[in-house]
Amino acid sequence: MDFIYAVVPPQVLNQIFVGLSRTTILFIVSSGMSLILGVLRIPNVAHGSLYMIGAFMSFTIAKVFGGGATGFWMALVLVPVAVAVLSLIVERGLFQFLYEREHLMLLLLTFACSLVFGDLVKLVWGAEYKSVPVPHMFQGFVPLFGGIPFPLYNMFLLIVGPVVAVILWLIVNKTKIGKIARAAAVDREMVGAVGINVSWVFAVVFMIGCLLAGLGGALVAPTVSVTLGMDHTLIMEAFLIVIIGGLGNIWGALLGALIFGLSQSLGILIWPQFGIIFPYLAVIIVLLFRPTGLLKSTW
């Protein structure tokens, strides 16, 4: 594999793979937001809070099941479901009555929900940070192309990302609920006129989108300190990814996450002190040339 290292220096290759694993988390969370934005037309600021709740739930579930591999896998299965159920309660109790309202009102409403969720997390889990251990099976490193070591858990994330993308594509394009949701996004009255309960279609789409936020929280928990406020940066990044990808376009979310994740990772390598500004520069450059996003917006 020496020819690969001759073309791309090992440290650059390592940063590219680190950026791709970061892209996985960004894509999973922003694709859920994009799905909700594309079908329900709700700019869901509370999406980041659900991601944070997912991370805290991972801590609790991993602890209940004794940590280790069992705790990790149970958290990965149960957390997205629990977050989806929570989102369904909020959607049925609140959002279903407000779909026809202006976007600004919906934006403020979801912002209020994010504040409530933040207080809820503080009440249940406290203000101290939590940590979720990486399961033993994902500890250690694997050699990239037979050379530089790469964290095994990051390699796991690189596998999860494409799997989630394919499943999401199948749900949206190959299932009945996905086709109805796409039709309802274009003309809700027409879909309702043929006897389909559009309200419940929207509820299912909202639940799937929020499930992805919970999944993102469960996946990121072993790699970061789980703490209050971890949703603030994520929600800003997710909105930027959705904007540069094309509002409501799931594949645009994938493309935007790739740009954001890779520019962030390579920026740290190029200029460590100011590496954080590179993804935002990338967003500015994209929007200068493609003000409506890289792919077709559904708005």
Salt bridges, closest charged atoms under 4 A:
GLU91 OE1 - ARG92 NE 2.63
GLU100 OE2 - ARG188 NH1 3.22
ASP231 OD1 - HIS232 NE2 3.71
GLU237 OE1 - ARG22 NH2 2.65
